[in-house]
Amino acid sequence: IGQDDVAVTGVTVSPATATITAGQKLQLSVAVATTGFANKGVMWAVDSTSEGKGISINADGVLSVPTGVASATKITVAAKVAKLAWHEQHHLAHVKIALSK
């Protein structure tokens, strides 16, 4: 396998959609499809609005929503292949999380 044969072909986050209640945690997982021996490590992030409300996701994909966050809050979680730019869409996956009342 040459250098040109090593590539990321897709990133998928599971579950694709979810609902969580404030004060709970949600485990997300990611699958990185590659050719060759490409790096399958990922970095997780939540959108800046959610982050400002104390919503976070750790390196293992555990989303934490503190108590008191309004149920109308929409959370977007992103997973990207480590060491690649956020704008490289084929190396990036998003999932929408809704808050239940």
C-alpha positions in Angstrom: 0.0 0.0 0.0 1.5 3.3 -1.1 1.0 6.7 0.6 -1.8 7.6 -2.0 -3.7 4.4 -1.0 -4.1 5.4 2.6 -7.3 7.5 3.1 -10.4 8.1 5.2 -13.5 7.2 3.2 -16.2 8.0 5.8 -17.1 8.9 9.3 -20.4 7.8 11.0 -21.6 8.7 14.4 -24.1 6.5 16.3 -26.8 7.0 17.2 -27.7 9.2 14.2 -30.2 11.1 16.3 -31.0 11.0 19.9 -33.0 12.6 22.7 -31.6 13.3 26.2 -32.9 14.8 29.3 -31.0 17.6 31.1 -28.8 16.1 33.9 -28.1 12.9 31.9 -25.2 11.6 29.8 -25.3 9.9 26.4 -22.7 7.6 25.0 -22.0 8.2 21.3 -19.8 6.0 19.1 -18.0 6.6 15.9 -17.0 4.4 13.0 -14.2 5.6 10.7 -13.9 3.8 7.3 -10.5 3.8 5.8 -8.4 2.3 3.1 -4.9 1.3 4.1 -3.8 2.1 7.6 -5.2 5.6 8.0 -5.5 7.1 11.5 -8.9 6.2 12.9 -8.7 8.4 16.0 -11.3 11.1 16.4 -11.9 14.4 18.2 -15.3 15.2 19.5 -16.9 18.7 19.8 -20.3 20.3 20.6 -21.5 23.5 18.9 -20.5 26.7 20.5 -24.0 27.6 21.7 -24.3 24.3 23.5 -20.8 24.6 24.9 -21.7 28.0 26.3 -24.5 26.3 28.3 -22.1 23.9 29.9 -22.9 21.0 27.5 -19.8 19.0 26.8 -18.5 15.8 25.2 -15.4 14.0 26.4 -12.7 12.2 24.4 -14.6 8.9 24.8 -17.8 10.3 23.2 -19.8 10.8 26.4 -22.1 13.8 26.0 -23.0 15.5 29.3 -25.9 17.9 29.6 -26.1 19.7 33.0 -29.4 20.2 34.8 -31.2 23.4 34.1 -30.5 23.5 30.4 -33.8 24.4 28.6 -35.6 21.7 26.7 -35.7 23.8 23.6 -31.9 23.6 23.3 -30.7 22.0 20.1 -27.3 20.3 20.4 -25.0 19.5 17.4 -22.2 17.1 18.1 -19.3 16.7 15.6 -16.7 13.9 15.3 -13.7 14.4 13.1 -10.7 12.4 12.3 -7.8 13.5 14.4 -5.2 15.7 12.8 -7.4 16.8 9.9 -9.1 20.1 9.5 -12.7 20.7 10.6 -13.7 21.9 7.1 -12.8 18.6 5.4 -16.4 17.3 5.3 -15.6 13.7 4.2 -13.6 13.4 7.5 -16.4 14.8 9.6 -19.8 13.6 10.9 -22.5 15.5 12.7 -25.4 14.3 14.9 -28.3 16.3 16.2 -29.4 15.7 19.8 -32.7 16.9 21.2 -33.5 17.6 24.8 -36.7 16.2 26.2 -38.7 17.9 28.9 
